[in-house]
C-alpha cells in the first residue's frame, strides 16, 4: 500500500485499516510501503515514541528474526 510521505503514522495506520481490516483480527503481521529489496532502518526510541501514540507498545525484541527487530503492538 502506498501513501503520501506527508501522512503521519496514525493516518497511515488508519488508511491501512480501512483497506485491510486488520484491527478486527486477534493477530496480524503487516508492512507498510515495503518492497522486496528494501532495507529499512529506524531508531527504536523514535518508533516507540511515535507508534506508542496510536497503539500500546507491548515489547521490542532486537534480532528477533535474523537481524530484524520485532515490535509487538496492541490496539
PQR file of N, CA, C, O and H, with PARSE charges and radii, in Angstrom:
ATOM      1  N   UNK A   1       0.845  -1.170   0.000 -0.4000 1.5000
ATOM      2  CA  UNK A   1       0.000   0.000   0.000 -0.0000 2.0000
ATOM      3  C   UNK A   1       0.886   1.226   0.000  0.5500 1.7000
ATOM      4  O   UNK A   1       1.845   1.288   0.769 -0.5500 1.4000
ATOM      5  N   UNK A   2       0.602   2.171  -0.813 -0.4000 1.5000
ATOM      6  CA  UNK A   2       1.411   3.373  -0.925 -0.0000 2.0000
ATOM      7  C   UNK A   2       0.631   4.567  -0.396  0.5500 1.7000
ATOM      8  O   UNK A   2      -0.549   4.734  -0.707 -0.5500 1.4000
ATOM      9  H   UNK A   2      -0.177   2.121  -1.438  0.4000 1.0000
ATOM     10  N   UNK A   3       1.296   5.399   0.408 -0.4000 1.5000
ATOM     11  CA  UNK A   3       0.665   6.599   0.943 -0.0000 2.0000
ATOM     12  C   UNK A   3       1.619   7.771   0.776  0.5500 1.7000
ATOM     13  O   UNK A   3       2.835   7.579   0.755 -0.5500 1.4000
ATOM     14  H   UNK A   3       2.254   5.264   0.660  0.4000 1.0000
ATOM     15  N   UNK A   4       1.088   8.977   0.658 -0.4000 1.5000
ATOM     16  CA  UNK A   4       1.958  10.146   0.550 -0.0000 2.0000
ATOM     17  C   UNK A   4       2.854  10.285   1.769  0.5500 1.7000
ATOM     18  O   UNK A   4       2.474   9.900   2.875 -0.5500 1.4000
ATOM     19  H   UNK A   4       0.100   9.133   0.676  0.4000 1.0000
ATOM     20  N   UNK A   5       4.037  10.830   1.567 -0.4000 1.5000
ATOM     21  CA  UNK A   5       5.020  10.978   2.624 -0.0000 2.0000
ATOM     22  C   UNK A   5       4.521  11.875   3.753  0.5500 1.7000
ATOM     23  O   UNK A   5       4.912  11.669   4.902 -0.5500 1.4000
ATOM     24  H   UNK A   5       4.346  11.143   0.669  0.4000 1.0000
ATOM     25  N   UNK A   6       3.675  12.861   3.469 -0.4000 1.5000
ATOM     26  CA  UNK A   6       3.256  13.798   4.492 -0.0000 2.0000
ATOM     27  C   UNK A   6       2.216  13.222   5.460  0.5500 1.7000
ATOM     28  O   UNK A   6       1.833  13.904   6.410 -0.5500 1.4000
ATOM     29  H   UNK A   6       3.357  13.028   2.536  0.4000 1.0000
ATOM     30  N   UNK A   7       1.753  11.990   5.248 -0.4000 1.5000
ATOM     31  CA  UNK A   7       0.844  11.355   6.206 -0.0000 2.0000
ATOM     32  C   UNK A   7       1.625  11.029   7.470  0.5500 1.7000
ATOM     33  O   UNK A   7       2.767  10.574   7.399 -0.5500 1.4000
ATOM     34  H   UNK A   7       2.065  11.435   4.476  0.4000 1.0000
ATOM     35  N   UNK A   8       1.015  11.259   8.622 -0.4000 1.5000
ATOM     36  CA  UNK A   8       1.605  10.804   9.871 -0.0000 2.0000
ATOM     37  C   UNK A   8       1.359   9.319  10.031  0.5500 1.7000
ATOM     38  O   UNK A   8       0.568   8.733   9.291 -0.5500 1.4000
ATOM     39  H   UNK A   8       0.087  11.628   8.680  0.4000 1.0000
ATOM     40  N   UNK A   9       2.028   8.711  10.986 -0.4000 1.5000
ATOM     41  CA  UNK A   9       1.865   7.271  11.193 -0.0000 2.0000
ATOM     42  C   UNK A   9       0.415   6.911  11.485  0.5500 1.7000
ATOM     43  O   UNK A   9      -0.098   5.919  10.966 -0.5500 1.4000
ATOM     44  H   UNK A   9       2.670   9.187  11.586  0.4000 1.0000
ATOM     45  N   UNK A  10      -0.242   7.706  12.308 -0.4000 1.5000
ATOM     46  CA  UNK A  10      -1.638   7.408  12.660 -0.0000 2.0000
ATOM     47  C   UNK A  10      -2.516   7.383  11.408  0.5500 1.7000
ATOM     48  O   UNK A  10      -3.325   6.471  11.237 -0.5500 1.4000
ATOM     49  H   UNK A  10       0.175   8.511  12.730  0.4000 1.0000
ATOM     50  N   UNK A  11      -2.362   8.372  10.540 -0.4000 1.5000
ATOM     51  CA  UNK A  11      -3.149   8.425   9.306 -0.0000 2.0000
ATOM     52  C   UNK A  11      -2.836   7.233   8.403  0.5500 1.7000
ATOM     53  O   UNK A  11      -3.735   6.658   7.789 -0.5500 1.4000
ATOM     54  H   UNK A  11      -1.706   9.113  10.679  0.4000 1.0000
ATOM     55  N   UNK A  12      -1.570   6.872   8.328 -0.4000 1.5000
ATOM     56  CA  UNK A  12      -1.154   5.729   7.519 -0.0000 2.0000
ATOM     57  C   UNK A  12      -1.761   4.434   8.063  0.5500 1.7000
ATOM     58  O   UNK A  12      -2.257   3.602   7.303 -0.5500 1.4000
ATOM     59  H   UNK A  12      -0.840   7.340   8.826  0.4000 1.0000
ATOM     60  N   UNK A  13      -1.715   4.278   9.380 -0.4000 1.5000
ATOM     61  CA  UNK A  13      -2.281   3.095  10.011 -0.0000 2.0000
ATOM     62  C   UNK A  13      -3.787   3.015   9.797  0.5500 1.7000
ATOM     63  O   UNK A  13      -4.312   1.939   9.511 -0.5500 1.4000
ATOM     64  H   UNK A  13      -1.312   4.954   9.997  0.4000 1.0000
ATOM     65  N   UNK A  14      -4.485   4.132   9.931 -0.4000 1.5000
ATOM     66  CA  UNK A  14      -5.933   4.146   9.720 -0.0000 2.0000
ATOM     67  C   UNK A  14      -6.294   3.851   8.263  0.5500 1.7000
ATOM     68  O   UNK A  14      -7.285   3.171   7.996 -0.5500 1.4000
ATOM     69  H   UNK A  14      -4.058   5.006  10.163  0.4000 1.0000
ATOM     70  N   UNK A  15      -5.503   4.354   7.332 -0.4000 1.5000
ATOM     71  CA  UNK A  15      -5.742   4.063   5.915 -0.0000 2.0000
ATOM     72  C   UNK A  15      -5.538   2.573   5.644  0.5500 1.7000
ATOM     73  O   UNK A  15      -6.297   1.967   4.889 -0.5500 1.4000
ATOM     74  H   UNK A  15      -4.699   4.907   7.550  0.4000 1.0000
ATOM     75  N   UNK A  16      -4.524   1.991   6.255 -0.4000 1.5000
ATOM     76  CA  UNK A  16      -4.267   0.562   6.099 -0.0000 2.0000
ATOM     77  C   UNK A  16      -5.414  -0.248   6.702  0.5500 1.7000
ATOM     78  O   UNK A  16      -5.835  -1.254   6.131 -0.5500 1.4000
ATOM     79  H   UNK A  16      -3.907   2.484   6.868  0.4000 1.0000
ATOM     80  N   UNK A  17      -5.916   0.193   7.853 -0.4000 1.5000
ATOM     81  CA  UNK A  17      -7.041  -0.489   8.495 -0.0000 2.0000
ATOM     82  C   UNK A  17      -8.275  -0.460   7.600  0.5500 1.7000
ATOM     83  O   UNK A  17      -8.971  -1.469   7.480 -0.5500 1.4000
ATOM     84  H   UNK A  17      -5.575   1.010   8.316  0.4000 1.0000
ATOM     85  N   UNK A  18      -8.553   0.667   6.978 -0.4000 1.5000
ATOM     86  CA  UNK A  18      -9.703   0.756   6.082 -0.0000 2.0000
ATOM     87  C   UNK A  18      -9.566  -0.227   4.914  0.5500 1.7000
ATOM     88  O   UNK A  18     -10.557  -0.807   4.469 -0.5500 1.4000
ATOM     89  H   UNK A  18      -7.988   1.486   7.075  0.4000 1.0000
ATOM     90  N   UNK A  19      -8.355  -0.411   4.427 -0.4000 1.5000
ATOM     91  CA  UNK A  19      -8.128  -1.293   3.280 -0.0000 2.0000
ATOM     92  C   UNK A  19      -8.087  -2.769   3.685  0.5500 1.7000
ATOM     93  O   UNK A  19      -8.600  -3.620   2.959 -0.5500 1.4000
ATOM     94  H   UNK A  19      -7.550   0.060   4.788  0.4000 1.0000
ATOM     95  N   UNK A  20      -7.486  -3.080   4.830 -0.4000 1.5000
ATOM     96  CA  UNK A  20      -7.222  -4.480   5.190 -0.0000 2.0000
ATOM     97  C   UNK A  20      -8.043  -5.004   6.359  0.5500 1.7000
ATOM     98  O   UNK A  20      -8.120  -6.219   6.543 -0.5500 1.4000
ATOM     99  H   UNK A  20      -7.069  -2.388   5.421  0.4000 1.0000
ATOM    100  N   UNK A  21      -8.653  -4.144   7.149 -0.4000 1.5000
ATOM    101  CA  UNK A  21      -9.474  -4.546   8.309 -0.0000 2.0000
ATOM    102  C   UNK A  21      -8.695  -5.395   9.316  0.5500 1.7000
ATOM    103  O   UNK A  21      -9.259  -6.319   9.903 -0.5500 1.4000
ATOM    104  H   UNK A  21      -8.590  -3.158   7.000  0.4000 1.0000
ATOM    105  N   UNK A  22      -7.413  -5.098   9.525 -0.4000 1.5000
ATOM    106  CA  UNK A  22      -6.595  -5.917  10.406 -0.0000 2.0000
ATOM    107  C   UNK A  22      -6.933  -5.736  11.879  0.5500 1.7000
ATOM    108  O   UNK A  22      -6.634  -6.627  12.674 -0.5500 1.4000
ATOM    109  H   UNK A  22      -6.955  -4.348   9.048  0.4000 1.0000
ATOM    110  N   UNK A  23      -7.535  -4.635  12.277 -0.4000 1.5000
ATOM    111  CA  UNK A  23      -7.824  -4.403  13.691 -0.0000 2.0000
ATOM    112  C   UNK A  23      -8.933  -5.304  14.224  0.5500 1.7000
ATOM    113  O   UNK A  23      -9.083  -5.431  15.439 -0.5500 1.4000
ATOM    114  H   UNK A  23      -7.778  -3.910  11.632  0.4000 1.0000
ATOM    115  N   UNK A  24      -9.704  -5.925  13.357 -0.4000 1.5000
ATOM    116  CA  UNK A  24     -10.751  -6.840  13.810 -0.0000 2.0000
ATOM    117  C   UNK A  24     -10.203  -8.243  14.063  0.5500 1.7000
ATOM    118  O   UNK A  24     -10.925  -9.108  14.559 -0.5500 1.4000
ATOM    119  H   UNK A  24      -9.583  -5.822  12.370  0.4000 1.0000
ATOM    120  N   UNK A  25      -8.936  -8.475  13.729 -0.4000 1.5000
ATOM    121  CA  UNK A  25      -8.313  -9.786  13.909 -0.0000 2.0000
ATOM    122  C   UNK A  25      -7.618  -9.865  15.266  0.5500 1.7000
ATOM    123  O   UNK A  25      -7.254  -8.839  15.840 -0.5500 1.4000
ATOM    124  H   UNK A  25      -8.349  -7.773  13.326  0.4000 1.0000
ATOM    125  N   UNK A  26      -7.437 -11.070  15.773 -0.4000 1.5000
ATOM    126  CA  UNK A  26      -6.694 -11.262  17.015 -0.0000 2.0000
ATOM    127  C   UNK A  26      -5.189 -11.084  16.806  0.5500 1.7000
ATOM    128  O   UNK A  26      -4.471 -10.675  17.718 -0.5500 1.4000
ATOM    129  H   UNK A  26      -7.733 -11.904  15.306  0.4000 1.0000
ATOM    130  N   UNK A  27      -4.723 -11.395  15.595 -0.4000 1.5000
ATOM    131  CA  UNK A  27      -3.294 -11.318  15.301 -0.0000 2.0000
ATOM    132  C   UNK A  27      -3.122 -11.023  13.822  0.5500 1.7000
ATOM    133  O   UNK A  27      -3.861 -11.547  12.989 -0.5500 1.4000
ATOM    134  H   UNK A  27      -5.307 -11.728  14.854  0.4000 1.0000
ATOM    135  N   UNK A  28      -2.162 -10.197  13.500 -0.4000 1.5000
ATOM    136  CA  UNK A  28      -1.848  -9.929  12.102 -0.0000 2.0000
ATOM    137  C   UNK A  28      -0.420  -9.414  12.025  0.5500 1.7000
ATOM    138  O   UNK A  28       0.093  -8.826  12.977 -0.5500 1.4000
ATOM    139  H   UNK A  28      -1.561  -9.771  14.178  0.4000 1.0000
ATOM    140  N   UNK A  29       0.207  -9.639  10.899 -0.4000 1.5000
ATOM    141  CA  UNK A  29       1.539  -9.108  10.635 -0.0000 2.0000
ATOM    142  C   UNK A  29       1.443  -8.317   9.342  0.5500 1.7000
ATOM    143  O   UNK A  29       0.878  -8.800   8.360 -0.5500 1.4000
ATOM    144  H   UNK A  29      -0.210 -10.117  10.126  0.4000 1.0000
ATOM    145  N   UNK A  30       1.984  -7.122   9.330 -0.4000 1.5000
ATOM    146  CA  UNK A  30       1.878  -6.308   8.131 -0.0000 2.0000
ATOM    147  C   UNK A  30       3.088  -5.401   7.978  0.5500 1.7000
ATOM    148  O   UNK A  30       3.791  -5.102   8.943 -0.5500 1.4000
ATOM    149  H   UNK A  30       2.444  -6.730  10.127  0.4000 1.0000
ATOM    150  N   UNK A  31       3.309  -4.979   6.767 -0.4000 1.5000
ATOM    151  CA  UNK A  31       4.312  -3.980   6.463 -0.0000 2.0000
ATOM    152  C   UNK A  31       3.629  -2.892   5.655  0.5500 1.7000
ATOM    153  O   UNK A  31       2.645  -3.146   4.960 -0.5500 1.4000
ATOM    154  H   UNK A  31       2.737  -5.221   5.983  0.4000 1.0000
ATOM    155  N   UNK A  32       4.144  -1.705   5.746 -0.4000 1.5000
ATOM    156  CA  UNK A  32       3.572  -0.584   5.005 -0.0000 2.0000
ATOM    157  C   UNK A  32       4.657  -0.027   4.095  0.5500 1.7000
ATOM    158  O   UNK A  32       5.704   0.421   4.562 -0.5500 1.4000
ATOM    159  H   UNK A  32       4.943  -1.498   6.311  0.4000 1.0000
ATOM    160  N   UNK A  33       4.398  -0.059   2.791 -0.4000 1.5000
ATOM    161  CA  UNK A  33       5.318   0.515   1.816 -0.0000 2.0000
ATOM    162  C   UNK A  33       6.634  -0.207   1.692  0.5500 1.7000
ATOM    163  O   UNK A  33       7.661   0.437   1.479 -0.5500 1.4000
ATOM    164  H   UNK A  33       3.547  -0.422   2.411  0.4000 1.0000
ATOM    165  N   UNK A  34       6.645  -1.512   1.815 -0.4000 1.5000
ATOM    166  CA  UNK A  34       7.890  -2.276   1.755 -0.0000 2.0000
ATOM    167  C   UNK A  34       7.969  -3.035   0.441  0.5500 1.7000
ATOM    168  O   UNK A  34       7.040  -3.755   0.076 -0.5500 1.4000
ATOM    169  H   UNK A  34       5.811  -2.035   1.988  0.4000 1.0000
ATOM    170  N   UNK A  35       9.063  -2.874  -0.259 -0.4000 1.5000
ATOM    171  CA  UNK A  35       9.297  -3.614  -1.489 -0.0000 2.0000
ATOM    172  C   UNK A  35      10.144  -4.837  -1.218  0.5500 1.7000
ATOM    173  O   UNK A  35      10.648  -4.992  -0.105 -0.5500 1.4000
ATOM    174  H   UNK A  35       9.817  -2.289   0.038  0.4000 1.0000
ATOM    175  N   UNK A  36      10.319  -5.718  -2.204 -0.4000 1.5000
ATOM    176  CA  UNK A  36      11.056  -6.966  -1.982 -0.0000 2.0000
ATOM    177  C   UNK A  36      12.545  -6.765  -1.705  0.5500 1.7000
ATOM    178  O   UNK A  36      13.164  -7.611  -1.060 -0.5500 1.4000
ATOM    179  H   UNK A  36       9.909  -5.592  -3.108  0.4000 1.0000
ATOM    180  N   UNK A  37      13.121  -5.690  -2.167 -0.4000 1.5000
ATOM    181  CA  UNK A  37      14.559  -5.470  -1.973 -0.0000 2.0000
ATOM    182  C   UNK A  37      14.858  -4.323  -1.018  0.5500 1.7000
ATOM    183  O   UNK A  37      15.964  -3.783  -1.032 -0.5500 1.4000
ATOM    184  H   UNK A  37      12.619  -5.003  -2.692  0.4000 1.0000
ATOM    185  N   UNK A  38      13.902  -3.949  -0.201 -0.4000 1.5000
ATOM    186  CA  UNK A  38      14.103  -2.782   0.658 -0.0000 2.0000
ATOM    187  C   UNK A  38      14.866  -3.143   1.929  0.5500 1.7000
ATOM    188  O   UNK A  38      14.832  -4.279   2.404 -0.5500 1.4000
ATOM    189  H   UNK A  38      13.004  -4.388  -0.190  0.4000 1.0000
ATOM    190  N   UNK A  39      15.540  -2.156   2.450 -0.4000 1.5000
ATOM    191  CA  UNK A  39      16.163  -2.244   3.759 -0.0000 2.0000
ATOM    192  C   UNK A  39      15.742  -0.982   4.491  0.5500 1.7000
ATOM    193  O   UNK A  39      15.912   0.128   3.986 -0.5500 1.4000
ATOM    194  H   UNK A  39      15.567  -1.234   2.064  0.4000 1.0000
ATOM    195  N   UNK A  40      15.194  -1.161   5.677 -0.4000 1.5000
ATOM    196  CA  UNK A  40      14.678  -0.027   6.432 -0.0000 2.0000
ATOM    197  C   UNK A  40      15.392   0.032   7.770  0.5500 1.7000
ATOM    198  O   UNK A  40      15.544  -0.982   8.451 -0.5500 1.4000
ATOM    199  H   UNK A  40      15.056  -2.063   6.087  0.4000 1.0000
ATOM    200  N   UNK A  41      15.822   1.211   8.134 -0.4000 1.5000
ATOM    201  CA  UNK A  41      16.499   1.418   9.401 -0.0000 2.0000
ATOM    202  C   UNK A  41      15.759   2.497  10.169  0.5500 1.7000
ATOM    203  O   UNK A  41      15.595   3.614   9.680 -0.5500 1.4000
ATOM    204  H   UNK A  41      15.698   2.035   7.580  0.4000 1.0000
ATOM    205  N   UNK A  42      15.315   2.164  11.366 -0.4000 1.5000
ATOM    206  CA  UNK A  42      14.614   3.117  12.228 -0.0000 2.0000
ATOM    207  C   UNK A  42      15.278   3.138  13.589  0.5500 1.7000
ATOM    208  O   UNK A  42      15.865   2.149  14.029 -0.5500 1.4000
ATOM    209  H   UNK A  42      15.449   1.257  11.764  0.4000 1.0000
ATOM    210  N   UNK A  43      15.178   4.257  14.233 -0.4000 1.5000
ATOM    211  CA  UNK A  43      15.609   4.372  15.613 -0.0000 2.0000
ATOM    212  C   UNK A  43      14.485   3.809  16.491  0.5500 1.7000
ATOM    213  O   UNK A  43      13.350   4.277  16.413 -0.5500 1.4000
ATOM    214  H   UNK A  43      14.701   5.060  13.876  0.4000 1.0000
ATOM    215  N   UNK A  44      14.786   2.827  17.309 -0.4000 1.5000
ATOM    216  CA  UNK A  44      13.767   2.160  18.124 -0.0000 2.0000
ATOM    217  C   UNK A  44      13.064   3.146  19.052  0.5500 1.7000
ATOM    218  O   UNK A  44      11.849   3.054  19.226 -0.5500 1.4000
ATOM    219  H   UNK A  44      15.708   2.447  17.372  0.4000 1.0000
ATOM    220  N   UNK A  45      13.787   4.077  19.648 -0.4000 1.5000
ATOM    221  CA  UNK A  45      13.154   5.069  20.527 -0.0000 2.0000
ATOM    222  C   UNK A  45      12.154   5.925  19.757  0.5500 1.7000
ATOM    223  O   UNK A  45      11.101   6.280  20.287 -0.5500 1.4000
ATOM    224  H   UNK A  45      14.774   4.151  19.507  0.4000 1.0000
ATOM    225  N   UNK A  46      12.477   6.255  18.517 -0.4000 1.5000
ATOM    226  CA  UNK A  46      11.559   7.025  17.673 -0.0000 2.0000
ATOM    227  C   UNK A  46      10.271   6.238  17.440  0.5500 1.7000
ATOM    228  O   UNK A  46       9.175   6.777  17.588 -0.5500 1.4000
ATOM    229  H   UNK A  46      13.333   5.967  18.086  0.4000 1.0000
ATOM    230  N   UNK A  47      10.407   4.956  17.072 -0.4000 1.5000
ATOM    231  CA  UNK A  47       9.221   4.136  16.832 -0.0000 2.0000
ATOM    232  C   UNK A  47       8.389   3.990  18.103  0.5500 1.7000
ATOM    233  O   UNK A  47       7.164   4.104  18.060 -0.5500 1.4000
ATOM    234  H   UNK A  47      11.298   4.518  16.951  0.4000 1.0000
ATOM    235  N   UNK A  48       9.038   3.743  19.212 -0.4000 1.5000
ATOM    236  CA  UNK A  48       8.338   3.595  20.490 -0.0000 2.0000
ATOM    237  C   UNK A  48       7.562   4.871  20.822  0.5500 1.7000
ATOM    238  O   UNK A  48       6.403   4.810  21.231 -0.5500 1.4000
ATOM    239  H   UNK A  48      10.033   3.650  19.247  0.4000 1.0000
ATOM    240  N   UNK A  49       8.192   6.000  20.648 -0.4000 1.5000
ATOM    241  CA  UNK A  49       7.558   7.286  20.962 -0.0000 2.0000
ATOM    242  C   UNK A  49       6.393   7.583  20.018  0.5500 1.7000
ATOM    243  O   UNK A  49       5.317   7.968  20.476 -0.5500 1.4000
ATOM    244  H   UNK A  49       9.134   6.050  20.315  0.4000 1.0000
ATOM    245  N   UNK A  50       6.587   7.412  18.723 -0.4000 1.5000
ATOM    246  CA  UNK A  50       5.561   7.794  17.752 -0.0000 2.0000
ATOM    247  C   UNK A  50       4.472   6.737  17.580  0.5500 1.7000
ATOM    248  O   UNK A  50       3.292   7.083  17.521 -0.5500 1.4000
ATOM    249  H   UNK A  50       7.461   7.099  18.350  0.4000 1.0000
ATOM    250  N   UNK A  51       4.835   5.468  17.499 -0.4000 1.5000
ATOM    251  CA  UNK A  51       3.820   4.421  17.367 -0.0000 2.0000
ATOM    252  C   UNK A  51       3.034   4.284  18.653  0.5500 1.7000
ATOM    253  O   UNK A  51       1.855   3.930  18.633 -0.5500 1.4000
ATOM    254  H   UNK A  51       5.794   5.187  17.547  0.4000 1.0000
ATOM    255  N   UNK A  52       3.689   4.566  19.782 -0.4000 1.5000
ATOM    256  CA  UNK A  52       3.028   4.481  21.078 -0.0000 2.0000
ATOM    257  C   UNK A  52       1.901   5.482  21.243  0.5500 1.7000
ATOM    258  O   UNK A  52       1.097   5.349  22.166 -0.5500 1.4000
ATOM    259  H   UNK A  52       4.646   4.854  19.798  0.4000 1.0000
ATOM    260  N   UNK A  53       1.819   6.472  20.383 -0.4000 1.5000
ATOM    261  CA  UNK A  53       0.709   7.432  20.421 -0.0000 2.0000
ATOM    262  C   UNK A  53      -0.586   6.801  19.918  0.5500 1.7000
ATOM    263  O   UNK A  53      -1.674   7.195  20.340 -0.5500 1.4000
ATOM    264  H   UNK A  53       2.472   6.580  19.633  0.4000 1.0000
ATOM    265  N   UNK A  54      -0.475   5.825  19.021 -0.4000 1.5000
ATOM    266  CA  UNK A  54      -1.652   5.189  18.423 -0.0000 2.0000
ATOM    267  C   UNK A  54      -1.934   3.795  18.976  0.5500 1.7000
ATOM    268  O   UNK A  54      -3.087   3.370  19.039 -0.5500 1.4000
ATOM    269  H   UNK A  54       0.409   5.505  18.678  0.4000 1.0000
ATOM    270  N   UNK A  55      -0.893   3.093  19.369 -0.4000 1.5000
ATOM    271  CA  UNK A  55      -1.019   1.713  19.847 -0.0000 2.0000
ATOM    272  C   UNK A  55      -0.140   1.536  21.080  0.5500 1.7000
ATOM    273  O   UNK A  55       0.820   2.282  21.274 -0.5500 1.4000
ATOM    274  H   UNK A  55       0.044   3.438  19.317  0.4000 1.0000
ATOM    275  N   UNK A  56      -0.463   0.561  21.902 -0.4000 1.5000
ATOM    276  CA  UNK A  56       0.386   0.246  23.055 -0.0000 2.0000
ATOM    277  C   UNK A  56       1.555  -0.605  22.589  0.5500 1.7000
ATOM    278  O   UNK A  56       1.359  -1.634  21.943 -0.5500 1.4000
ATOM    279  H   UNK A  56      -1.242  -0.045  21.744  0.4000 1.0000
ATOM    280  N   UNK A  57       2.761  -0.184  22.911 -0.4000 1.5000
ATOM    281  CA  UNK A  57       3.955  -0.956  22.572 -0.0000 2.0000
ATOM    282  C   UNK A  57       4.134  -1.999  23.677  0.5500 1.7000
ATOM    283  O   UNK A  57       4.468  -1.655  24.811 -0.5500 1.4000
ATOM    284  H   UNK A  57       2.920   0.652  23.435  0.4000 1.0000
ATOM    285  N   UNK A  58       3.912  -3.269  23.345 -0.4000 1.5000
ATOM    286  CA  UNK A  58       3.989  -4.356  24.315 -0.0000 2.0000
ATOM    287  C   UNK A  58       5.434  -4.778  24.529  0.5500 1.7000
ATOM    288  O   UNK A  58       5.875  -4.948  25.666 -0.5500 1.4000
ATOM    289  H   UNK A  58       3.641  -3.548  22.424  0.4000 1.0000
ATOM    290  N   UNK A  59       6.172  -4.947  23.436 -0.4000 1.5000
ATOM    291  CA  UNK A  59       7.572  -5.347  23.552 -0.0000 2.0000
ATOM    292  C   UNK A  59       8.340  -4.966  22.300  0.5500 1.7000
ATOM    293  O   UNK A  59       7.782  -4.820  21.212 -0.5500 1.4000
ATOM    294  H   UNK A  59       5.814  -4.809  22.512  0.4000 1.0000
ATOM    295  N   UNK A  60       9.633  -4.811  22.494 -0.4000 1.5000
ATOM    296  CA  UNK A  60      10.570  -4.569  21.396 -0.0000 2.0000
ATOM    297  C   UNK A  60      11.707  -5.572  21.589  0.5500 1.7000
ATOM    298  O   UNK A  60      12.402  -5.548  22.604 -0.5500 1.4000
ATOM    299  H   UNK A  60      10.087  -4.929  23.378  0.4000 1.0000
ATOM    300  N   UNK A  61      11.889  -6.458  20.596 -0.4000 1.5000
ATOM    301  CA  UNK A  61      12.885  -7.515  20.702 -0.0000 2.0000
ATOM    302  C   UNK A  61      13.904  -7.398  19.577  0.5500 1.7000
ATOM    303  O   UNK A  61      13.611  -7.761  18.437 -0.5500 1.4000
ATOM    304  H   UNK A  61      11.324  -6.477  19.771  0.4000 1.0000
ATOM    305  N   UNK A  62      15.106  -6.893  19.887 -0.4000 1.5000
ATOM    306  CA  UNK A  62      16.151  -6.811  18.865 -0.0000 2.0000
ATOM    307  C   UNK A  62      16.545  -8.212  18.372  0.5500 1.7000
ATOM    308  O   UNK A  62      16.564  -9.170  19.145 -0.5500 1.4000
ATOM    309  H   UNK A  62      15.344  -6.599  20.813  0.4000 1.0000
ATOM    310  N   UNK A  63      16.854  -8.312  17.091 -0.4000 1.5000
ATOM    311  CA  UNK A  63      17.293  -9.559  16.452 -0.0000 2.0000
ATOM    312  C   UNK A  63      16.325 -10.715  16.698  0.5500 1.7000
ATOM    313  O   UNK A  63      16.755 -11.846  16.922 -0.5500 1.4000
ATOM    314  H   UNK A  63      16.839  -7.533  16.463  0.4000 1.0000
ATOM    315  N   UNK A  64      15.032 -10.439  16.658 -0.4000 1.5000
ATOM    316  CA  UNK A  64      14.011 -11.478  16.845 -0.0000 2.0000
ATOM    317  C   UNK A  64      13.959 -12.416  15.654  0.5500 1.7000
ATOM    318  O   UNK A  64      13.624 -13.592  15.796 -0.5500 1.4000
ATOM    319  H   UNK A  64      14.683  -9.520  16.477  0.4000 1.0000
ATOM    320  N   UNK A  65      14.286 -11.901  14.488 -0.4000 1.5000
ATOM    321  CA  UNK A  65      14.274 -12.699  13.261 -0.0000 2.0000
ATOM    322  C   UNK A  65      15.499 -12.287  12.458  0.5500 1.7000
ATOM    323  O   UNK A  65      15.468 -11.301  11.723 -0.5500 1.4000
ATOM    324  H   UNK A  65      14.558 -10.946  14.372  0.4000 1.0000
ATOM    325  N   UNK A  66      16.573 -13.048  12.605 -0.4000 1.5000
ATOM    326  CA  UNK A  66      17.833 -12.643  11.977 -0.0000 2.0000
ATOM    327  C   UNK A  66      18.288 -11.329  12.594  0.5500 1.7000
ATOM    328  O   UNK A  66      18.432 -11.219  13.811 -0.5500 1.4000
ATOM    329  H   UNK A  66      16.598 -13.850  13.202  0.4000 1.0000
ATOM    330  N   UNK A  67      18.510 -10.348  11.753 -0.4000 1.5000
ATOM    331  CA  UNK A  67      18.910  -9.029  12.242 -0.0000 2.0000
ATOM    332  C   UNK A  67      17.720  -8.097  12.424  0.5500 1.7000
ATOM    333  O   UNK A  67      17.891  -6.919  12.739 -0.5500 1.4000
ATOM    334  H   UNK A  67      18.394 -10.438  10.764  0.4000 1.0000
ATOM    335  N   UNK A  68      16.521  -8.620  12.228 -0.4000 1.5000
ATOM    336  CA  UNK A  68      15.324  -7.768  12.284 -0.0000 2.0000
ATOM    337  C   UNK A  68      14.779  -7.685  13.704  0.5500 1.7000
ATOM    338  O   UNK A  68      14.732  -8.679  14.428 -0.5500 1.4000
ATOM    339  H   UNK A  68      16.382  -9.577  11.972  0.4000 1.0000
ATOM    340  N   UNK A  69      14.379  -6.507  14.078 -0.4000 1.5000
ATOM    341  CA  UNK A  69      13.772  -6.270  15.376 -0.0000 2.0000
ATOM    342  C   UNK A  69      12.268  -6.465  15.277  0.5500 1.7000
ATOM    343  O   UNK A  69      11.644  -6.011  14.319 -0.5500 1.4000
ATOM    344  H   UNK A  69      14.417  -5.699  13.490  0.4000 1.0000
ATOM    345  N   UNK A  70      11.687  -7.132  16.253 -0.4000 1.5000
ATOM    346  CA  UNK A  70      10.235  -7.334  16.311 -0.0000 2.0000
ATOM    347  C   UNK A  70       9.642  -6.320  17.282  0.5500 1.7000
ATOM    348  O   UNK A  70      10.166  -6.103  18.374 -0.5500 1.4000
ATOM    349  H   UNK A  70      12.194  -7.501  17.032  0.4000 1.0000
ATOM    350  N   UNK A  71       8.546  -5.709  16.864 -0.4000 1.5000
ATOM    351  CA  UNK A  71       7.812  -4.788  17.730 -0.0000 2.0000
ATOM    352  C   UNK A  71       6.390  -5.332  17.839  0.5500 1.7000
ATOM    353  O   UNK A  71       5.684  -5.457  16.838 -0.5500 1.4000
ATOM    354  H   UNK A  71       8.120  -5.885  15.977  0.4000 1.0000
ATOM    355  N   UNK A  72       5.985  -5.651  19.051 -0.4000 1.5000
ATOM    356  CA  UNK A  72       4.636  -6.151  19.305 -0.0000 2.0000
ATOM    357  C   UNK A  72       3.796  -4.972  19.786  0.5500 1.7000
ATOM    358  O   UNK A  72       4.119  -4.316  20.776 -0.5500 1.4000
ATOM    359  H   UNK A  72       6.559  -5.549  19.863  0.4000 1.0000
ATOM    360  N   UNK A  73       2.707  -4.721  19.057 -0.4000 1.5000
ATOM    361  CA  UNK A  73       1.812  -3.604  19.357 -0.0000 2.0000
ATOM    362  C   UNK A  73       0.440  -4.140  19.719  0.5500 1.7000
ATOM    363  O   UNK A  73       0.010  -5.168  19.194 -0.5500 1.4000
ATOM    364  H   UNK A  73       2.444  -5.255  18.252  0.4000 1.0000
ATOM    365  N   UNK A  74      -0.239  -3.455  20.604 -0.4000 1.5000
ATOM    366  CA  UNK A  74      -1.596  -3.853  20.998 -0.0000 2.0000
ATOM    367  C   UNK A  74      -2.538  -2.686  20.758  0.5500 1.7000
ATOM    368  O   UNK A  74      -2.240  -1.543  21.105 -0.5500 1.4000
ATOM    369  H   UNK A  74       0.110  -2.620  21.030  0.4000 1.0000
ATOM    370  N   UNK A  75      -3.688  -2.998  20.153 -0.4000 1.5000
ATOM    371  CA  UNK A  75      -4.653  -1.934  19.900 -0.0000 2.0000
ATOM    372  C   UNK A  75      -5.428  -1.588  21.128  0.5500 1.7000
ATOM    373  O   UNK A  75      -6.287  -0.706  21.088 -0.5500 1.4000
ATOM    374  H   UNK A  75      -3.930  -3.927  19.871  0.4000 1.0000
TER
END
